[in-house]
Amino acid sequence: MKIAFIMYPGACYMGAGDGSKMQAEIWAQELIRKGHQVDRINPWGHYNWKSYDIVHVFGFGLWNYDMIHWGSGINPNFVFSPIIDTNTPMWKYRLATHFGCSRLRLFSQNYALRQLRSDIKLFLARTDYEADYLRRGYNIDDKKVDIVPLSYREDCYDPAIEKESFCLFTGTMTQPRKNVPNLIRAARKYGFPLKLVGNKGNAASEAKLRQLVGDAPNIEILGFVSDEELISLYNRAKVFALPSLNEGVGLVALEAAIHGCNIVITNLGGPKEYYEKGLAQLVNPYDIDDIGQAVMRALEDNKSQPQLRNSLIQKYNVSACTDKLIDCYRKTIELKY
C-alpha cells in the first residue's frame, strides 16, 4: 500500500517526545519494514493525492476541516486518528458538537469534526474509552470506528540491572494535566524517593516546582536527560508514576513497564485499559493520599513483574499493533459508503 501520513501542525514544535508524533513515526517505520510506502506529508511538497491507497490524518483541530472536506473529494480513503484526551462528561461533550454554522464558518473543532463524519471513512481510537467518545459524542456509526492500540518503541530492558527503590516520572512537568504537583506533594508526605525527568518549562515555572519541592531531600528534578540516561533510569526504577488528570494512553508508562517498572497510573480515561487487572496501581489523581499510598505499595510489590511486562510484550509489540493498523487500512479501502 501507498500511505500518506499528515501530522497536526503543532507537532513541528512539540519535539520528538510528543506522543502522537512518536506513535505515528513508530507506525511509519514498521509499515515500511513490512513493505509498504509511507510518505510523511510536507506542506511545501506537491503530491498526487489520487495515488494514495490511504490518507491518514493525526490530530484534532480546526485545521482539519478544509483539508479533509476538500481532500476527501480527491481521495475518499481518509483515516482519522483524532486523539481525544478528555474527561469532559459525555453529555457536555456531545452538546458542544452541535453548536456552529458551516455556512458562516462559525464553529468549534467539536462541531467541525461532526460535520466531517461523512468525509472520513474510518476513525481510529487508541482505547475503548476514546472510541466511546467518537461513537456517542459525535454519533459516528460503529462500523466507522475501530481501535488500534499504541505500541512501545523498543525493548531495552536489562534484567541484570538491580531495581532501586525510587519512583520515576517522565514528561512535561509544567503541563497541568500531568499532575506533577500532586505527585510531589505525595512524595513529600510519604517520603518515597522521586526523580522527575523531562521539560521543566521556563525559569518561572521551574521556580514554582522547586518551591513546591522545598527542602525535601527525597525529590530530584533532573530535567532533560540523554536517551542513554533515560533507559538507565527506566531499568533502575522500581516504580513509574503517571497520575494524570487527563491522559490518552501514557506511552511513557507503557515503556516503563516494558523496562520492568511497577506502574502507578491514573484511574481516569483510557490508560488503565492497557494493564491487566491487578498488575498496575490505579489512583485517583486528585487524592494525594491515594497517590502516595499506591507508590508505597508499588515499591514493595515483587509480584506484578515480570507478569506485567510479558503481558504488554504479547499485546502491544509494534509488529502486532501495526498488523492491526494494516487490517484497518485494508478494510477502509474495501468500504463503500
C-alpha positions as CSV (number, residue, x, y, z in Angstrom):
1,M,0.0,0.0,0.0
2,K,1.0,3.6,-0.5
3,I,0.1,5.7,2.5
4,A,0.2,9.4,3.3
5,F,0.7,10.5,6.9
6,I,-0.4,14.0,7.8
7,M,0.5,15.2,11.3
8,Y,-1.2,18.1,13.1
9,P,0.6,21.4,12.7
10,G,1.6,21.8,16.3
11,A,3.8,18.7,16.1
12,C,6.5,20.7,14.4
13,Y,7.4,22.4,17.7
14,M,6.4,19.7,20.2
15,G,9.6,17.8,19.6
16,A,10.4,14.1,19.3
17,G,8.8,13.4,22.7
18,D,5.3,14.3,21.5
19,G,3.3,11.1,22.0
20,S,1.2,11.4,18.8
21,K,4.2,12.2,16.7
22,M,6.2,9.4,18.3
23,Q,3.5,6.8,17.6
24,A,3.0,7.9,14.0
25,E,6.7,7.6,13.4
26,I,6.8,4.1,15.0
27,W,3.9,3.0,12.7
28,A,5.6,4.6,9.7
29,Q,8.9,2.7,10.3
30,E,7.1,-0.6,10.8
31,L,4.9,-0.2,7.8
32,I,8.0,0.5,5.7
33,R,9.7,-2.6,7.2
34,K,6.6,-4.6,6.2
35,G,6.9,-3.5,2.6
36,H,4.5,-0.5,2.4
37,Q,5.3,3.0,1.3
38,V,4.7,5.8,3.8
39,D,5.0,9.5,2.8
40,R,5.3,12.0,5.6
41,I,3.4,14.9,4.1
42,N,5.3,18.2,4.0
43,P,3.1,21.3,3.4
44,W,5.8,22.6,1.0
45,G,5.6,19.5,-1.1
46,H,3.4,18.5,-4.1
47,Y,1.6,15.2,-4.1
48,N,-0.6,13.1,-6.4
49,W,-3.4,12.5,-3.8
50,K,-5.2,10.1,-6.1
51,S,-2.2,7.8,-6.0
52,Y,-2.5,7.0,-2.3
53,D,-4.4,4.0,-1.0
54,I,-4.8,5.7,2.4
55,V,-4.5,9.2,3.7
56,H,-4.1,9.0,7.5
57,V,-4.5,12.2,9.4
58,F,-3.3,12.6,13.0
59,G,-4.6,15.2,15.4
60,F,-7.7,17.1,16.1
61,G,-8.3,20.8,15.3
62,L,-9.9,23.3,13.1
63,W,-7.1,22.9,10.6
64,N,-8.7,19.5,9.7
65,Y,-11.9,20.9,8.3
66,D,-11.0,22.2,4.9
67,M,-8.2,19.7,4.3
68,I,-10.4,16.7,4.9
69,H,-13.5,18.1,3.4
70,W,-11.9,19.0,0.1
71,G,-9.3,16.3,0.2
72,S,-11.9,13.5,0.5
73,G,-13.3,14.7,-2.8
74,I,-10.0,13.8,-4.4
75,N,-9.2,10.6,-2.4
76,P,-12.1,9.0,-0.5
77,N,-9.9,6.8,1.7
78,F,-9.3,9.1,4.7
79,V,-8.5,7.6,8.0
80,F,-8.5,9.9,11.0
81,S,-6.8,9.5,14.4
82,P,-8.4,12.5,16.3
83,I,-6.5,11.8,19.6
84,I,-9.3,12.7,22.0
85,D,-7.9,13.1,25.6
86,T,-10.8,14.3,27.7
87,N,-12.6,13.7,31.0
88,T,-15.5,16.0,30.0
89,P,-18.8,14.5,30.8
90,M,-20.3,12.9,27.7
91,W,-23.4,15.0,27.7
92,K,-21.4,18.2,27.7
93,Y,-19.0,16.9,25.0
94,R,-22.0,15.8,22.8
95,L,-23.7,19.1,23.3
96,A,-20.6,21.1,22.1
97,T,-20.6,19.2,18.8
98,H,-24.0,20.8,17.8
99,F,-23.1,24.5,18.1
100,G,-21.9,26.1,14.9
101,C,-22.8,27.2,11.4
102,S,-20.8,25.8,8.4
103,R,-22.1,28.5,6.0
104,L,-20.9,31.3,8.2
105,R,-17.8,29.4,9.2
106,L,-18.7,29.8,12.8
107,F,-17.8,26.6,14.6
108,S,-15.6,24.9,17.2
109,Q,-13.4,22.0,16.5
110,N,-16.0,19.7,18.1
111,Y,-18.7,20.9,15.6
112,A,-16.2,20.7,12.7
113,L,-15.5,17.1,13.4
114,R,-19.2,16.3,13.5
115,Q,-19.5,17.9,10.0
116,L,-16.7,15.7,8.7
117,R,-18.3,12.4,9.6
118,S,-19.3,11.7,6.1
119,D,-15.9,12.7,4.7
120,I,-13.9,10.3,6.8
121,K,-14.1,6.5,6.1
122,L,-12.6,5.3,9.3
123,F,-11.9,6.8,12.7
124,L,-9.2,5.1,14.8
125,A,-9.2,5.2,18.6
126,R,-6.5,4.0,20.9
127,T,-8.8,2.8,23.7
128,D,-12.4,1.7,24.2
129,Y,-12.8,4.9,26.2
130,E,-11.8,7.1,23.3
131,A,-13.9,5.1,20.8
132,D,-16.9,5.7,23.0
133,Y,-16.4,9.4,22.7
134,L,-16.4,9.0,18.9
135,R,-19.5,6.9,18.8
136,R,-21.6,8.7,21.4
137,G,-20.0,12.2,21.4
138,Y,-20.2,12.6,17.6
139,N,-22.9,9.9,16.8
140,I,-20.4,8.1,14.5
141,D,-21.6,4.8,13.2
142,D,-19.9,1.8,15.0
143,K,-18.7,0.4,11.7
144,K,-16.7,3.5,11.1
145,V,-14.8,3.3,14.4
146,D,-12.0,0.9,15.1
147,I,-9.4,0.5,17.8
148,V,-5.6,0.3,17.1
149,P,-3.7,0.3,20.4
150,L,-0.4,2.1,20.7
151,S,2.9,0.2,21.0
152,Y,6.1,0.7,22.9
153,R,9.1,1.7,20.9
154,E,11.7,-0.9,21.7
155,D,12.7,-3.3,24.4
156,C,15.9,-2.2,26.1
157,Y,15.3,-3.8,29.4
158,D,18.3,-5.3,31.1
159,P,17.1,-7.8,33.8
160,A,20.7,-7.9,35.2
161,I,20.3,-4.4,36.5
162,E,19.0,-4.4,40.0
163,K,15.9,-2.4,40.7
164,E,16.4,0.6,43.1
165,S,13.7,1.9,45.5
166,F,12.7,5.1,43.7
167,C,9.7,6.4,41.8
168,L,10.3,7.9,38.3
169,F,8.2,10.4,36.3
170,T,8.9,11.5,32.7
171,G,7.1,14.1,30.8
172,T,6.3,17.8,30.7
173,M,6.4,18.7,34.4
174,T,4.6,22.1,33.9
175,Q,1.7,20.7,31.9
176,P,-1.3,20.8,34.4
177,R,-2.8,17.6,33.2
178,K,0.3,15.7,34.1
179,N,-0.4,16.5,37.8
180,V,3.2,16.7,38.9
181,P,2.4,19.0,41.8
182,N,0.2,16.3,43.4
183,L,2.9,13.7,42.8
184,I,5.4,16.0,44.5
185,R,3.1,16.6,47.4
186,A,2.6,12.8,47.8
187,A,6.4,12.3,47.8
188,R,6.8,14.9,50.5
189,K,4.1,13.4,52.6
190,Y,5.1,9.7,52.3
191,G,8.8,10.2,51.9
192,F,9.4,8.0,48.9
193,P,12.3,8.9,46.6
194,L,11.1,10.6,43.4
195,K,13.0,11.5,40.3
196,L,11.4,13.9,37.8
197,V,12.6,13.8,34.2
198,G,11.6,16.0,31.3
199,N,10.6,19.5,30.4
200,K,10.8,21.9,33.4
201,G,9.4,24.8,31.4
202,N,10.7,28.3,31.7
203,A,12.6,29.8,34.7
204,A,9.4,30.9,36.4
205,S,7.7,27.5,36.1
206,E,10.8,25.7,37.3
207,A,11.0,28.0,40.3
208,K,7.4,27.1,41.2
209,L,8.3,23.4,41.0
210,R,11.4,23.9,43.2
211,Q,9.4,25.9,45.7
212,L,6.9,23.0,45.9
213,V,9.7,20.6,46.4
214,G,11.2,22.8,49.1
215,D,13.9,21.2,51.2
216,A,12.7,17.6,50.6
217,P,15.9,15.6,50.1
218,N,14.0,12.7,48.5
219,I,12.9,14.6,45.4
220,E,15.1,15.3,42.4
221,I,14.2,17.5,39.4
222,L,16.6,16.1,36.7
223,G,15.1,17.9,33.7
224,F,16.0,16.6,30.3
225,V,18.4,13.7,30.1
226,S,20.1,11.8,27.3
227,D,18.4,8.7,25.8
228,E,21.0,6.6,27.4
229,E,20.4,8.0,30.8
230,L,16.6,7.7,30.4
231,I,17.0,4.0,29.6
232,S,19.2,3.6,32.6
233,L,16.6,5.3,34.8
234,Y,13.8,3.0,33.4
235,N,15.9,0.0,34.1
236,R,16.8,1.0,37.6
237,A,13.4,2.5,38.8
238,K,11.2,0.1,40.8
239,V,8.1,2.3,40.2
240,F,6.9,4.6,37.4
241,A,4.1,7.0,38.2
242,L,1.7,8.8,35.9
243,P,-1.2,10.1,38.0
244,S,-2.5,12.4,35.2
245,L,-5.7,14.4,35.4
246,N,-6.1,13.8,31.7
247,E,-4.3,11.1,29.6
248,G,-4.9,9.3,26.4
249,V,-2.7,6.2,26.8
250,G,0.5,7.3,28.5
251,L,3.2,5.8,26.3
252,V,5.9,6.6,28.8
253,A,4.2,4.4,31.4
254,L,3.9,1.6,28.8
255,E,7.6,1.8,28.1
256,A,8.5,1.9,31.8
257,A,6.5,-1.3,32.3
258,I,8.5,-2.9,29.5
259,H,11.6,-1.9,31.4
260,G,10.4,-3.8,34.5
261,C,8.9,-0.9,36.4
262,N,5.8,-1.3,38.6
263,I,3.1,1.1,37.4
264,V,1.1,3.7,39.3
265,I,-1.4,5.3,36.8
266,T,-4.5,7.4,36.8
267,N,-7.8,5.7,37.0
268,L,-9.4,8.3,34.7
269,G,-9.8,7.8,31.0
270,G,-8.3,5.1,28.8
271,P,-4.7,4.3,30.1
272,K,-5.9,1.6,32.6
273,E,-7.2,-0.4,29.7
274,Y,-3.6,-1.4,28.8
275,Y,-3.0,-3.1,32.1
276,E,-4.4,-6.4,33.2
277,K,-6.5,-6.2,36.4
278,G,-4.3,-6.2,39.5
279,L,-1.0,-5.6,37.6
280,A,-1.0,-1.8,38.0
281,Q,-1.9,0.6,40.8
282,L,-4.8,2.7,39.7
283,V,-5.2,6.0,41.5
284,N,-7.5,9.0,41.9
285,P,-5.2,11.8,40.7
286,Y,-6.9,14.4,42.8
287,D,-6.2,12.4,46.0
288,I,-2.6,12.9,47.3
289,D,-3.0,10.1,49.8
290,D,-4.2,7.7,47.2
291,I,-1.2,8.5,45.0
292,G,1.3,8.3,47.9
293,Q,-0.1,5.0,49.3
294,A,-0.1,3.5,45.8
295,V,3.5,4.4,45.2
296,M,4.5,2.9,48.6
297,R,2.6,-0.3,47.7
298,A,4.3,-0.4,44.3
299,L,7.7,0.0,45.9
300,E,7.0,-3.1,48.0
301,D,5.4,-5.1,45.2
302,N,7.5,-8.0,44.0
303,K,4.7,-9.9,42.3
304,S,3.4,-7.8,39.4
305,Q,6.6,-8.0,37.4
306,P,7.6,-9.8,35.1
307,Q,3.9,-10.8,34.5
308,L,3.0,-7.2,33.6
309,R,6.0,-6.9,31.2
310,N,5.2,-10.2,29.5
311,S,1.5,-9.2,29.1
312,L,2.4,-6.0,27.4
313,I,5.0,-7.6,25.1
314,Q,2.4,-10.0,23.9
315,K,-0.3,-7.5,23.2
316,Y,1.4,-4.2,22.4
317,N,4.6,-5.0,20.5
318,V,5.0,-2.9,17.4
319,S,4.5,-5.7,14.9
320,A,1.2,-6.8,16.3
321,C,-0.2,-3.3,16.6
322,T,0.9,-2.4,13.1
323,D,-0.7,-5.5,11.7
324,K,-3.9,-4.3,13.3
325,L,-3.4,-1.0,11.6
326,I,-2.8,-2.6,8.2
327,D,-6.1,-4.6,8.6
328,C,-7.9,-1.4,9.3
329,Y,-6.4,0.2,6.2
330,R,-7.5,-2.7,4.0
331,K,-11.0,-2.6,5.5
332,T,-11.1,1.2,4.7
333,I,-10.2,0.6,1.0
334,E,-12.9,-2.1,0.7
335,L,-15.6,0.1,2.4
336,K,-18.2,1.6,0.1
337,Y,-20.4,4.3,1.5
